[in-house]
Amino acid sequence: MSENFYQRILVWWRAFRYHFVPPSIFPATLGATISWAVNQTFNPIIFFLVLFAVVINHLALNMTDDYYDYKHSVDQLKSGEKNPYTGGSGTLSSKQIQPQHMRTAFTLCYTITIIIGIYLTIKIGWPILAFGLIGIFCSLFYTMPPIQISHHGIGELTQLINFGTIIGLGSYYTQAQTISLEVFLATLPLGIMLFSMITINEIPDYQTDKQAGKLTLIARYGKKTGVKIYILSWIITYTLIIIASTLQLITPISLISLASIPLVYRSIKQLKQHYDNPIEMAPANLDMIKAHSITSLGLIAAYAIQSLINGANNQQLAIILILLAIFYIPAVFPLLKKQ
């Protein structure tokens, strides 16, 4: 009985695809950290609620994507032929989870997210509702009919906006009750990196997406174009960080986030060689995930250092970093096992 329960937990954990959740955690943390570093305003309970809400919403997005891809016969490659960093969880096609159960799960997740959003709106102000509605819309209708954003070659752009500036500015607003150009510029690279991640993850799924009518950017324009888009998006990411740091539009300490460049270079090299082979290009996908994490954590660390320079309360900063670790560390273990 206990072993069976444990196996069910593992199945649902795989369905959550928690290793893809950090793109929500990072901008939420960066927004709160900037508020503390620049304004010395920070409410730990509000920050926890924001982190919890974006994580739950991302789990809902992952399951919604799984559910509707399954309904439309997308991602039908056998597990032994799949790139482990792309496609769905496989829990529906393998009959480990019934579709109606997954639908119930992601509906519950969206409901929890909405409840938290309503509470924050009442407590803080109506702008929170705007940020929340954009986030829910981009997640719910990414693959859900009748809109199906991901099927029309614009899903990547909506997620760029959502997983960078929307989450980042929303998190910042819950702490500072205002928005700023600095937060916009600091969190925009996170959205562009998420765009890069989606792009490289779509390359192995080119054939199945196209056959199922899921016309992503890659399905529309091809793998070679996808490689070029991937490279260009990283160039834009680093250029933005360098220019904004040099002009002191964001803290100059942000340049430490460039430590991810060697991983990006290796990822591009692998992608150029193996973009036609989903299995062989898997290391490029993994390096993309690592580079995203290192760059994001570098930006967060930059503002953590800036907060210390500005004389902010160390205990409050410790709370930010502890909560970041609690939500982020579980995402690392599945990736370690795949190496």
C-alpha positions in Angstrom: 0.0 0.0 0.0 2.7 2.5 1.0 4.9 1.5 -2.0 1.9 2.0 -4.3 1.3 5.4 -2.8 4.9 6.3 -3.3 4.8 5.3 -6.9 1.7 7.5 -7.4 3.5 10.4 -5.9 6.4 9.9 -8.3 4.0 9.7 -11.3 2.4 13.0 -10.4 5.8 14.6 -9.7 6.8 13.6 -13.2 3.5 15.1 -14.5 4.3 18.4 -12.7 7.7 18.6 -14.6 9.0 20.7 -11.8 12.4 21.1 -13.4 10.8 23.5 -15.8 9.3 25.7 -13.0 12.4 27.9 -12.2 11.6 30.4 -15.1 8.7 31.4 -12.8 10.7 31.3 -9.6 13.6 33.5 -10.8 11.7 36.6 -12.0 9.5 36.6 -8.9 12.6 36.4 -6.7 14.4 39.1 -8.7 11.5 41.5 -8.5 11.3 41.1 -4.7 15.1 41.3 -4.4 15.3 44.6 -6.4 12.6 46.1 -4.2 14.6 45.2 -1.1 18.0 46.3 -2.6 16.7 49.7 -4.0 13.8 50.6 -1.8 14.4 48.5 1.3 10.8 47.4 1.2 10.1 43.7 1.7 7.2 41.7 3.1 8.2 38.0 3.6 4.6 36.7 3.7 3.7 38.5 0.5 6.8 37.2 -1.2 6.0 33.6 -0.1 2.5 33.9 -1.5 3.8 35.3 -4.8 6.3 32.5 -5.1 3.7 29.9 -4.3 1.2 31.3 -6.7 3.7 31.5 -9.7 4.9 27.9 -9.0 1.3 26.5 -8.8 0.4 28.4 -11.9 3.4 27.0 -13.7 2.5 23.5 -12.7 -1.0 24.2 -14.1 0.6 25.4 -17.3 2.7 22.2 -17.6 -0.3 19.9 -17.1 -2.6 22.0 -19.3 0.1 21.7 -22.1 0.3 17.9 -21.5 -3.5 17.5 -21.5 -4.2 19.3 -24.7 -1.2 18.0 -26.5 -2.5 14.5 -25.6 -6.0 15.4 -26.8 -4.6 16.6 -30.1 -2.1 13.6 -30.5 1.0 15.8 -30.1 4.2 14.3 -28.7 3.6 10.7 -29.7 7.2 9.6 -30.0 8.1 6.6 -27.9 9.9 7.4 -24.7 13.1 5.6 -25.8 13.2 7.9 -28.9 12.6 11.2 -27.1 14.9 13.9 -26.1 14.4 13.9 -22.2 14.2 17.7 -22.0 11.4 18.2 -24.5 7.8 17.2 -25.0 5.3 16.3 -22.3 5.7 14.1 -19.2 4.3 11.0 -21.0 2.1 10.2 -18.0 -1.1 10.4 -20.2 0.1 8.5 -23.2 1.4 5.8 -20.9 -2.0 5.6 -19.1 -0.3 6.3 -15.7 -2.7 9.2 -15.2 -6.2 9.5 -16.6 -6.9 12.7 -18.6 -9.8 13.7 -16.4 -7.6 13.4 -13.3 -5.0 15.7 -14.8 -7.7 18.1 -15.9 -9.0 18.2 -12.3 -5.4 18.7 -11.0 -4.6 21.7 -13.3 -8.1 23.2 -12.6 -7.4 23.0 -8.9 -4.0 24.7 -9.4 -5.5 27.5 -11.4 -8.1 27.9 -8.7 -5.5 28.2 -6.0 -3.6 30.8 -8.1 -6.7 32.8 -8.6 -7.6 32.8 -4.9 -4.1 34.1 -4.0 -4.3 36.7 -6.7 -7.7 37.9 -5.4 -6.2 38.2 -1.9 -3.2 40.1 -3.1 -5.4 42.4 -5.2 -7.6 43.2 -2.2 -4.6 43.7 0.1 -2.3 45.6 -2.3 -4.2 47.1 -5.2 -5.9 46.6 -8.6 -2.6 46.4 -10.7 -2.0 43.0 -9.2 -5.2 41.8 -10.9 -3.8 43.0 -14.3 -0.5 41.1 -13.8 -2.4 38.0 -12.6 -4.9 38.0 -15.5 -2.1 38.2 -18.1 -0.3 35.3 -16.3 -3.3 33.1 -16.1 -4.3 33.9 -19.7 -0.9 33.0 -21.1 -0.8 29.8 -19.2 -4.4 28.6 -19.7 -4.7 29.3 -23.4 -1.1 28.4 -24.4 -2.5 25.1 -25.7 -6.2 25.2 -24.6 -8.8 25.8 -27.3 -10.2 27.9 -28.8 -7.2 30.3 -28.7 -4.3 27.8 -28.5 -1.6 30.5 -28.5 1.2 27.9 -29.1 -0.4 26.7 -32.3 -0.1 30.0 -34.1 3.6 30.9 -33.9 3.2 33.5 -31.1 3.2 31.3 -28.0 7.0 31.9 -27.6 6.6 35.7 -27.6 3.7 35.6 -25.0 5.8 33.4 -22.7 8.8 35.8 -23.1 6.6 38.6 -21.8 5.0 36.5 -19.1 8.1 34.8 -17.7 10.2 37.9 -17.6 8.6 41.3 -17.1 5.1 40.3 -16.1 6.1 38.1 -13.2 9.1 40.3 -12.3 7.1 43.6 -12.3 4.2 41.9 -10.5 6.4 40.6 -7.8 8.1 44.0 -7.4 4.8 45.8 -7.3 3.6 43.6 -4.4 6.5 44.9 -2.4 7.0 48.5 -3.6 3.5 49.3 -4.9 5.1 50.9 -8.0 6.9 49.8 -11.1 10.2 50.9 -12.5 12.3 50.9 -15.6 15.1 49.2 -13.7 12.9 46.2 -12.8 11.7 46.0 -16.4 15.3 45.9 -17.8 16.5 43.5 -15.1 13.8 41.0 -15.6 13.5 41.2 -19.4 16.6 39.0 -20.0 14.8 36.2 -18.0 11.9 36.4 -20.4 14.3 36.3 -23.5 16.1 33.3 -22.0 12.7 31.5 -21.6 12.1 32.3 -25.2 15.4 30.7 -26.0 14.5 27.6 -23.9 11.2 27.2 -25.7 12.9 27.5 -29.1 15.5 24.9 -28.5 13.0 22.6 -26.9 10.7 22.8 -29.9 13.4 21.7 -32.4 13.3 18.0 -31.4 9.5 18.2 -31.6 9.5 19.7 -35.1 8.0 16.7 -36.9 5.3 15.7 -34.3 4.2 19.3 -33.8 3.9 19.9 -37.5 2.0 16.7 -38.1 -0.4 17.5 -35.3 -1.0 21.1 -36.6 0.8 22.7 -33.6 2.5 25.4 -35.7 5.1 26.7 -33.3 7.9 29.0 -34.6 10.0 26.0 -35.4 7.1 24.0 -37.0 6.5 27.1 -39.2 10.0 28.1 -40.1 12.1 25.0 -39.7 15.0 23.7 -37.5 17.7 25.7 -39.2 15.8 28.9 -38.6 15.3 27.7 -35.0 19.0 27.5 -34.5 19.5 31.0 -35.7 16.7 32.3 -33.5 18.2 30.5 -30.5 21.6 32.1 -31.1 20.1 35.6 -31.7 18.1 35.5 -28.5 21.2 34.7 -26.4 23.0 37.6 -28.1 20.2 39.9 -27.3 20.1 38.7 -23.7 23.8 39.3 -23.1 23.8 42.6 -25.0 20.9 43.9 -22.9 22.6 43.0 -19.6 25.9 44.6 -20.7 24.4 47.8 -22.0 22.0 48.2 -19.0 24.8 47.5 -16.5 27.2 49.8 -18.3 24.7 52.6 -18.3 23.8 51.8 -14.7 20.2 51.3 -15.6 20.5 48.1 -13.6 23.2 47.4 -11.0 26.7 47.1 -12.6 27.2 44.0 -10.5 24.8 42.3 -12.9 27.7 41.6 -15.1 28.4 38.5 -12.9 25.5 36.9 -14.7 27.7 36.6 -17.8 29.3 33.6 -16.1 26.9 31.5 -18.1 28.6 32.4 -21.5 30.7 29.2 -21.7 27.6 27.0 -21.3 25.7 28.9 -23.9 28.7 28.6 -26.3 28.8 24.9 -25.7 25.0 24.6 -26.2 25.2 26.5 -29.5 28.0 24.3 -30.7 26.1 21.1 -29.8 22.9 22.4 -31.4 24.6 23.3 -34.7 26.0 19.8 -34.9 23.0 17.8 -33.8 19.8 19.8 -34.4 18.6 17.0 -36.7 19.1 14.3 -34.0 16.8 14.8 -30.9 18.8 12.4 -28.8 22.3 13.8 -29.7 21.2 17.4 -29.1 19.9 16.6 -25.6 23.2 18.0 -24.0 22.4 21.3 -25.7 19.0 21.4 -24.0 20.6 20.6 -20.6 23.2 23.4 -21.1 20.4 25.8 -22.0 18.7 25.0 -18.7 21.9 25.4 -16.7 22.7 28.7 -18.5 19.3 30.0 -17.8 19.7 29.2 -14.1 23.2 30.6 -13.8 22.3 33.9 -15.6 19.1 34.3 -13.5 20.9 33.5 -10.2 23.7 35.9 -11.2 21.2 38.7 -11.6 19.5 37.8 -8.2 23.0 37.6 -6.6 23.9 41.0 -8.0 21.0 42.7 -6.3 21.6 40.7 -3.1 25.1 42.2 -3.1 23.7 45.6 -3.9 21.3 45.4 -1.0 24.2 44.7 1.4 26.1 47.7 -0.1 23.0 49.8 0.5 22.9 48.7 4.1 19.7 46.6 3.9 18.7 44.3 6.7 20.6 41.0 6.4 17.8 39.0 8.0 15.3 40.1 5.4 17.8 39.2 2.6 18.3 35.8 4.2 14.5 35.2 4.1 14.5 35.9 0.3 17.4 33.5 -0.3 16.0 30.8 1.9 12.6 30.9 0.2 14.4 30.9 -3.2 16.3 27.8 -2.2 13.2 26.0 -0.9 11.3 26.5 -4.1 14.3 26.1 -6.5 16.3 23.1 -5.1 13.6 20.5 -5.9 13.9 21.5 -9.6 17.6 20.6 -9.6 17.4 16.9 -8.6 15.7 15.6 -11.7 18.3 17.2 -13.9 21.1 15.7 -11.9 19.7 12.3 -12.4 19.5 12.8 -16.2 23.2 13.7 -16.6 
